[in-house]
Each structure stands twice: as C-alpha cells, then as structure tokens.
Amino acid sequence: MTVIMKCGHAANAYENNDPNKPCCVICAGIDSGYNVVMTTPDLSKRKARCGYYGARIDYTCECTKCKGNKKCQCEEPSSTELAFFEYRPDQPFDMFYCGCCGWN
C-alpha cells in the first residue's frame, strides 16, 4: 500500500531514488509536506472523484464511466492506487484523475 504524504497526495516518487524516502512530486517545492509521511487513514468508507467530475470533456476518454459522456462521471472507492490520489479529510470526497482529459 502506498503511503500518504502530509500534503495529502499518495506518495508518487522517491527522494533521490531512495525507496525509504517516499515523496510527492506534485508538491515538491510548493508544500513543505511533500516528503513527510503521515499515518495512512482508513479509506474504506471514503469515495474519490476525478478532479474534473461534472466538467465538460472535450477529450475521448477511455475510462468506462466517462466513455461516450460529455461530462466526467468518475467516482471510485478511495485508494492510494488511484492516479494522482489526494486525501481530502475536510471534504466529502477525496480526489484523483481518471484520464478524461488525456495523459499527455
């Protein structure tokens, strides 16, 4: 299981390629918590929505929930395995990215 950093994101890299030093490349340089591991919360009762949930999609998304829709509809059980997962304890939903706007 991937750990969650103090910035809220699931660890998505290692500092200096050291597997004992997980970090968040999204927040490196802008959030001091990018390399501070927090206790991973119980995510079993939480849901995560794509950051574009409800937004118009101009890209042909390949995920099963958006495919053919004009708006992103992706909502999944919260998991550190979701792309760009961000734990948001003060919000009703955590956040991730489903790929609805492409991966480039």
Chimera marker file (.cmm) of the C-alpha trace (Angstrom):
<marker_set name="trace">
<marker id="1" x="0.000" y="0.000" z="0.000" r="1" g="1" b="0" radius="0.5"/>
<marker id="2" x="1.284" y="3.438" z="-0.905" r="1" g="1" b="0" radius="0.5"/>
<marker id="3" x="1.654" y="5.906" z="1.948" r="1" g="1" b="0" radius="0.5"/>
<marker id="4" x="0.015" y="9.323" z="2.092" r="1" g="1" b="0" radius="0.5"/>
<marker id="5" x="2.203" y="12.365" z="2.445" r="1" g="1" b="0" radius="0.5"/>
<marker id="6" x="1.428" y="15.335" z="4.688" r="1" g="1" b="0" radius="0.5"/>
<marker id="7" x="0.497" y="17.337" z="1.548" r="1" g="1" b="0" radius="0.5"/>
<marker id="8" x="-2.424" y="14.891" z="1.132" r="1" g="1" b="0" radius="0.5"/>
<marker id="9" x="-1.231" y="13.092" z="-2.009" r="1" g="1" b="0" radius="0.5"/>
<marker id="10" x="-0.337" y="9.443" z="-2.165" r="1" g="1" b="0" radius="0.5"/>
<marker id="11" x="3.439" y="9.096" z="-2.495" r="1" g="1" b="0" radius="0.5"/>
<marker id="12" x="4.258" y="9.026" z="-6.193" r="1" g="1" b="0" radius="0.5"/>
<marker id="13" x="8.071" y="9.079" z="-6.185" r="1" g="1" b="0" radius="0.5"/>
<marker id="14" x="11.150" y="8.543" z="-4.044" r="1" g="1" b="0" radius="0.5"/>
<marker id="15" x="13.506" y="11.297" z="-2.975" r="1" g="1" b="0" radius="0.5"/>
<marker id="16" x="16.925" y="10.688" z="-4.560" r="1" g="1" b="0" radius="0.5"/>
<marker id="17" x="15.659" y="7.260" z="-5.760" r="1" g="1" b="0" radius="0.5"/>
<marker id="18" x="15.763" y="6.006" z="-2.152" r="1" g="1" b="0" radius="0.5"/>
<marker id="19" x="12.805" y="3.628" z="-1.571" r="1" g="1" b="0" radius="0.5"/>
<marker id="20" x="12.935" y="4.539" z="2.120" r="1" g="1" b="0" radius="0.5"/>
<marker id="21" x="12.144" y="8.192" z="1.293" r="1" g="1" b="0" radius="0.5"/>
<marker id="22" x="8.711" y="8.437" z="-0.380" r="1" g="1" b="0" radius="0.5"/>
<marker id="23" x="7.660" y="11.873" z="-1.616" r="1" g="1" b="0" radius="0.5"/>
<marker id="24" x="5.162" y="13.761" z="-3.761" r="1" g="1" b="0" radius="0.5"/>
<marker id="25" x="6.488" y="15.279" z="-6.980" r="1" g="1" b="0" radius="0.5"/>
<marker id="26" x="3.257" y="17.255" z="-7.402" r="1" g="1" b="0" radius="0.5"/>
<marker id="27" x="4.000" y="19.321" z="-4.283" r="1" g="1" b="0" radius="0.5"/>
<marker id="28" x="7.810" y="19.335" z="-4.263" r="1" g="1" b="0" radius="0.5"/>
<marker id="29" x="8.871" y="22.949" z="-3.903" r="1" g="1" b="0" radius="0.5"/>
<marker id="30" x="5.405" y="24.288" z="-3.059" r="1" g="1" b="0" radius="0.5"/>
<marker id="31" x="4.334" y="22.312" z="0.035" r="1" g="1" b="0" radius="0.5"/>
<marker id="32" x="6.667" y="21.508" z="2.898" r="1" g="1" b="0" radius="0.5"/>
<marker id="33" x="4.757" y="18.257" z="3.460" r="1" g="1" b="0" radius="0.5"/>
<marker id="34" x="5.812" y="16.796" z="0.128" r="1" g="1" b="0" radius="0.5"/>
<marker id="35" x="8.277" y="14.448" z="1.856" r="1" g="1" b="0" radius="0.5"/>
<marker id="36" x="6.614" y="13.979" z="5.264" r="1" g="1" b="0" radius="0.5"/>
<marker id="37" x="4.780" y="10.663" z="5.673" r="1" g="1" b="0" radius="0.5"/>
<marker id="38" x="1.529" y="10.881" z="7.618" r="1" g="1" b="0" radius="0.5"/>
<marker id="39" x="-0.317" y="7.963" z="9.145" r="1" g="1" b="0" radius="0.5"/>
<marker id="40" x="-2.346" y="6.494" z="6.307" r="1" g="1" b="0" radius="0.5"/>
<marker id="41" x="-6.025" y="6.921" z="7.221" r="1" g="1" b="0" radius="0.5"/>
<marker id="42" x="-8.740" y="4.306" z="6.890" r="1" g="1" b="0" radius="0.5"/>
<marker id="43" x="-10.056" y="4.936" z="3.381" r="1" g="1" b="0" radius="0.5"/>
<marker id="44" x="-12.531" y="2.034" z="3.358" r="1" g="1" b="0" radius="0.5"/>
<marker id="45" x="-15.622" y="4.227" z="3.801" r="1" g="1" b="0" radius="0.5"/>
<marker id="46" x="-14.499" y="7.106" z="1.570" r="1" g="1" b="0" radius="0.5"/>
<marker id="47" x="-15.071" y="7.844" z="-2.107" r="1" g="1" b="0" radius="0.5"/>
<marker id="48" x="-12.889" y="9.811" z="-4.513" r="1" g="1" b="0" radius="0.5"/>
<marker id="49" x="-13.976" y="11.812" z="-7.523" r="1" g="1" b="0" radius="0.5"/>
<marker id="50" x="-11.953" y="12.812" z="-10.529" r="1" g="1" b="0" radius="0.5"/>
<marker id="51" x="-10.855" y="16.433" z="-10.293" r="1" g="1" b="0" radius="0.5"/>
<marker id="52" x="-12.903" y="17.029" z="-13.454" r="1" g="1" b="0" radius="0.5"/>
<marker id="53" x="-16.072" y="15.392" z="-12.105" r="1" g="1" b="0" radius="0.5"/>
<marker id="54" x="-19.076" y="17.127" z="-13.656" r="1" g="1" b="0" radius="0.5"/>
<marker id="55" x="-16.945" y="19.105" z="-16.091" r="1" g="1" b="0" radius="0.5"/>
<marker id="56" x="-17.327" y="19.011" z="-19.857" r="1" g="1" b="0" radius="0.5"/>
<marker id="57" x="-14.996" y="16.545" z="-21.566" r="1" g="1" b="0" radius="0.5"/>
<marker id="58" x="-13.555" y="17.504" z="-24.941" r="1" g="1" b="0" radius="0.5"/>
<marker id="59" x="-11.203" y="14.530" z="-25.000" r="1" g="1" b="0" radius="0.5"/>
<marker id="60" x="-12.226" y="10.982" z="-25.877" r="1" g="1" b="0" radius="0.5"/>
<marker id="61" x="-11.783" y="9.320" z="-22.500" r="1" g="1" b="0" radius="0.5"/>
<marker id="62" x="-11.171" y="5.580" z="-22.397" r="1" g="1" b="0" radius="0.5"/>
<marker id="63" x="-12.356" y="5.027" z="-18.821" r="1" g="1" b="0" radius="0.5"/>
<marker id="64" x="-15.605" y="3.083" z="-18.603" r="1" g="1" b="0" radius="0.5"/>
<marker id="65" x="-17.552" y="5.779" z="-16.734" r="1" g="1" b="0" radius="0.5"/>
<marker id="66" x="-16.728" y="8.737" z="-18.999" r="1" g="1" b="0" radius="0.5"/>
<marker id="67" x="-16.662" y="6.955" z="-22.351" r="1" g="1" b="0" radius="0.5"/>
<marker id="68" x="-19.367" y="8.424" z="-24.543" r="1" g="1" b="0" radius="0.5"/>
<marker id="69" x="-20.365" y="11.050" z="-21.972" r="1" g="1" b="0" radius="0.5"/>
<marker id="70" x="-19.986" y="14.793" z="-22.351" r="1" g="1" b="0" radius="0.5"/>
<marker id="71" x="-19.173" y="15.174" z="-18.641" r="1" g="1" b="0" radius="0.5"/>
<marker id="72" x="-16.795" y="13.298" z="-16.356" r="1" g="1" b="0" radius="0.5"/>
<marker id="73" x="-18.688" y="10.886" z="-14.090" r="1" g="1" b="0" radius="0.5"/>
<marker id="74" x="-15.789" y="9.108" z="-12.399" r="1" g="1" b="0" radius="0.5"/>
<marker id="75" x="-16.256" y="8.249" z="-8.750" r="1" g="1" b="0" radius="0.5"/>
<marker id="76" x="-14.327" y="5.367" z="-7.182" r="1" g="1" b="0" radius="0.5"/>
<marker id="77" x="-13.675" y="3.952" z="-3.719" r="1" g="1" b="0" radius="0.5"/>
<marker id="78" x="-10.776" y="5.965" z="-2.264" r="1" g="1" b="0" radius="0.5"/>
<marker id="79" x="-7.437" y="4.255" z="-2.751" r="1" g="1" b="0" radius="0.5"/>
<marker id="80" x="-3.814" y="5.274" z="-2.845" r="1" g="1" b="0" radius="0.5"/>
<marker id="81" x="-3.633" y="3.255" z="-6.074" r="1" g="1" b="0" radius="0.5"/>
<marker id="82" x="-5.749" y="5.823" z="-7.970" r="1" g="1" b="0" radius="0.5"/>
<marker id="83" x="-3.761" y="8.142" z="-10.233" r="1" g="1" b="0" radius="0.5"/>
<marker id="84" x="-2.750" y="11.389" z="-8.503" r="1" g="1" b="0" radius="0.5"/>
<marker id="85" x="-4.800" y="10.424" z="-5.432" r="1" g="1" b="0" radius="0.5"/>
<marker id="86" x="-5.271" y="13.197" z="-2.869" r="1" g="1" b="0" radius="0.5"/>
<marker id="87" x="-6.734" y="12.575" z="0.570" r="1" g="1" b="0" radius="0.5"/>
<marker id="88" x="-9.069" y="15.443" z="1.485" r="1" g="1" b="0" radius="0.5"/>
<marker id="89" x="-10.290" y="14.789" z="5.038" r="1" g="1" b="0" radius="0.5"/>
<marker id="90" x="-12.227" y="18.060" z="5.287" r="1" g="1" b="0" radius="0.5"/>
<marker id="91" x="-14.113" y="17.441" z="2.026" r="1" g="1" b="0" radius="0.5"/>
<marker id="92" x="-16.914" y="14.960" z="1.265" r="1" g="1" b="0" radius="0.5"/>
<marker id="93" x="-14.782" y="13.339" z="-1.486" r="1" g="1" b="0" radius="0.5"/>
<marker id="94" x="-11.096" y="12.650" z="-1.984" r="1" g="1" b="0" radius="0.5"/>
<marker id="95" x="-9.671" y="13.448" z="-5.425" r="1" g="1" b="0" radius="0.5"/>
<marker id="96" x="-7.859" y="11.608" z="-8.225" r="1" g="1" b="0" radius="0.5"/>
<marker id="97" x="-7.500" y="11.803" z="-12.003" r="1" g="1" b="0" radius="0.5"/>
<marker id="98" x="-9.300" y="9.317" z="-14.267" r="1" g="1" b="0" radius="0.5"/>
<marker id="99" x="-7.624" y="10.323" z="-17.534" r="1" g="1" b="0" radius="0.5"/>
<marker id="100" x="-10.666" y="12.068" z="-19.003" r="1" g="1" b="0" radius="0.5"/>
<marker id="101" x="-8.557" y="14.927" z="-20.380" r="1" g="1" b="0" radius="0.5"/>
<marker id="102" x="-5.738" y="12.719" z="-21.641" r="1" g="1" b="0" radius="0.5"/>
<marker id="103" x="-2.404" y="11.645" z="-20.180" r="1" g="1" b="0" radius="0.5"/>
<marker id="104" x="-0.026" y="13.901" z="-22.108" r="1" g="1" b="0" radius="0.5"/>
<link id1="1" id2="2" r="1" g="1" b="0" radius="0.2"/>
<link id1="2" id2="3" r="1" g="1" b="0" radius="0.2"/>
<link id1="3" id2="4" r="1" g="1" b="0" radius="0.2"/>
<link id1="4" id2="5" r="1" g="1" b="0" radius="0.2"/>
<link id1="5" id2="6" r="1" g="1" b="0" radius="0.2"/>
<link id1="6" id2="7" r="1" g="1" b="0" radius="0.2"/>
<link id1="7" id2="8" r="1" g="1" b="0" radius="0.2"/>
<link id1="8" id2="9" r="1" g="1" b="0" radius="0.2"/>
<link id1="9" id2="10" r="1" g="1" b="0" radius="0.2"/>
<link id1="10" id2="11" r="1" g="1" b="0" radius="0.2"/>
<link id1="11" id2="12" r="1" g="1" b="0" radius="0.2"/>
<link id1="12" id2="13" r="1" g="1" b="0" radius="0.2"/>
<link id1="13" id2="14" r="1" g="1" b="0" radius="0.2"/>
<link id1="14" id2="15" r="1" g="1" b="0" radius="0.2"/>
<link id1="15" id2="16" r="1" g="1" b="0" radius="0.2"/>
<link id1="16" id2="17" r="1" g="1" b="0" radius="0.2"/>
<link id1="17" id2="18" r="1" g="1" b="0" radius="0.2"/>
<link id1="18" id2="19" r="1" g="1" b="0" radius="0.2"/>
<link id1="19" id2="20" r="1" g="1" b="0" radius="0.2"/>
<link id1="20" id2="21" r="1" g="1" b="0" radius="0.2"/>
<link id1="21" id2="22" r="1" g="1" b="0" radius="0.2"/>
<link id1="22" id2="23" r="1" g="1" b="0" radius="0.2"/>
<link id1="23" id2="24" r="1" g="1" b="0" radius="0.2"/>
<link id1="24" id2="25" r="1" g="1" b="0" radius="0.2"/>
<link id1="25" id2="26" r="1" g="1" b="0" radius="0.2"/>
<link id1="26" id2="27" r="1" g="1" b="0" radius="0.2"/>
<link id1="27" id2="28" r="1" g="1" b="0" radius="0.2"/>
<link id1="28" id2="29" r="1" g="1" b="0" radius="0.2"/>
<link id1="29" id2="30" r="1" g="1" b="0" radius="0.2"/>
<link id1="30" id2="31" r="1" g="1" b="0" radius="0.2"/>
<link id1="31" id2="32" r="1" g="1" b="0" radius="0.2"/>
<link id1="32" id2="33" r="1" g="1" b="0" radius="0.2"/>
<link id1="33" id2="34" r="1" g="1" b="0" radius="0.2"/>
<link id1="34" id2="35" r="1" g="1" b="0" radius="0.2"/>
<link id1="35" id2="36" r="1" g="1" b="0" radius="0.2"/>
<link id1="36" id2="37" r="1" g="1" b="0" radius="0.2"/>
<link id1="37" id2="38" r="1" g="1" b="0" radius="0.2"/>
<link id1="38" id2="39" r="1" g="1" b="0" radius="0.2"/>
<link id1="39" id2="40" r="1" g="1" b="0" radius="0.2"/>
<link id1="40" id2="41" r="1" g="1" b="0" radius="0.2"/>
<link id1="41" id2="42" r="1" g="1" b="0" radius="0.2"/>
<link id1="42" id2="43" r="1" g="1" b="0" radius="0.2"/>
<link id1="43" id2="44" r="1" g="1" b="0" radius="0.2"/>
<link id1="44" id2="45" r="1" g="1" b="0" radius="0.2"/>
<link id1="45" id2="46" r="1" g="1" b="0" radius="0.2"/>
<link id1="46" id2="47" r="1" g="1" b="0" radius="0.2"/>
<link id1="47" id2="48" r="1" g="1" b="0" radius="0.2"/>
<link id1="48" id2="49" r="1" g="1" b="0" radius="0.2"/>
<link id1="49" id2="50" r="1" g="1" b="0" radius="0.2"/>
<link id1="50" id2="51" r="1" g="1" b="0" radius="0.2"/>
<link id1="51" id2="52" r="1" g="1" b="0" radius="0.2"/>
<link id1="52" id2="53" r="1" g="1" b="0" radius="0.2"/>
<link id1="53" id2="54" r="1" g="1" b="0" radius="0.2"/>
<link id1="54" id2="55" r="1" g="1" b="0" radius="0.2"/>
<link id1="55" id2="56" r="1" g="1" b="0" radius="0.2"/>
<link id1="56" id2="57" r="1" g="1" b="0" radius="0.2"/>
<link id1="57" id2="58" r="1" g="1" b="0" radius="0.2"/>
<link id1="58" id2="59" r="1" g="1" b="0" radius="0.2"/>
<link id1="59" id2="60" r="1" g="1" b="0" radius="0.2"/>
<link id1="60" id2="61" r="1" g="1" b="0" radius="0.2"/>
<link id1="61" id2="62" r="1" g="1" b="0" radius="0.2"/>
<link id1="62" id2="63" r="1" g="1" b="0" radius="0.2"/>
<link id1="63" id2="64" r="1" g="1" b="0" radius="0.2"/>
<link id1="64" id2="65" r="1" g="1" b="0" radius="0.2"/>
<link id1="65" id2="66" r="1" g="1" b="0" radius="0.2"/>
<link id1="66" id2="67" r="1" g="1" b="0" radius="0.2"/>
<link id1="67" id2="68" r="1" g="1" b="0" radius="0.2"/>
<link id1="68" id2="69" r="1" g="1" b="0" radius="0.2"/>
<link id1="69" id2="70" r="1" g="1" b="0" radius="0.2"/>
<link id1="70" id2="71" r="1" g="1" b="0" radius="0.2"/>
<link id1="71" id2="72" r="1" g="1" b="0" radius="0.2"/>
<link id1="72" id2="73" r="1" g="1" b="0" radius="0.2"/>
<link id1="73" id2="74" r="1" g="1" b="0" radius="0.2"/>
<link id1="74" id2="75" r="1" g="1" b="0" radius="0.2"/>
<link id1="75" id2="76" r="1" g="1" b="0" radius="0.2"/>
<link id1="76" id2="77" r="1" g="1" b="0" radius="0.2"/>
<link id1="77" id2="78" r="1" g="1" b="0" radius="0.2"/>
<link id1="78" id2="79" r="1" g="1" b="0" radius="0.2"/>
<link id1="79" id2="80" r="1" g="1" b="0" radius="0.2"/>
<link id1="80" id2="81" r="1" g="1" b="0" radius="0.2"/>
<link id1="81" id2="82" r="1" g="1" b="0" radius="0.2"/>
<link id1="82" id2="83" r="1" g="1" b="0" radius="0.2"/>
<link id1="83" id2="84" r="1" g="1" b="0" radius="0.2"/>
<link id1="84" id2="85" r="1" g="1" b="0" radius="0.2"/>
<link id1="85" id2="86" r="1" g="1" b="0" radius="0.2"/>
<link id1="86" id2="87" r="1" g="1" b="0" radius="0.2"/>
<link id1="87" id2="88" r="1" g="1" b="0" radius="0.2"/>
<link id1="88" id2="89" r="1" g="1" b="0" radius="0.2"/>
<link id1="89" id2="90" r="1" g="1" b="0" radius="0.2"/>
<link id1="90" id2="91" r="1" g="1" b="0" radius="0.2"/>
<link id1="91" id2="92" r="1" g="1" b="0" radius="0.2"/>
<link id1="92" id2="93" r="1" g="1" b="0" radius="0.2"/>
<link id1="93" id2="94" r="1" g="1" b="0" radius="0.2"/>
<link id1="94" id2="95" r="1" g="1" b="0" radius="0.2"/>
<link id1="95" id2="96" r="1" g="1" b="0" radius="0.2"/>
<link id1="96" id2="97" r="1" g="1" b="0" radius="0.2"/>
<link id1="97" id2="98" r="1" g="1" b="0" radius="0.2"/>
<link id1="98" id2="99" r="1" g="1" b="0" radius="0.2"/>
<link id1="99" id2="100" r="1" g="1" b="0" radius="0.2"/>
<link id1="100" id2="101" r="1" g="1" b="0" radius="0.2"/>
<link id1="101" id2="102" r="1" g="1" b="0" radius="0.2"/>
<link id1="102" id2="103" r="1" g="1" b="0" radius="0.2"/>
<link id1="103" id2="104" r="1" g="1" b="0" radius="0.2"/>
</marker_set>
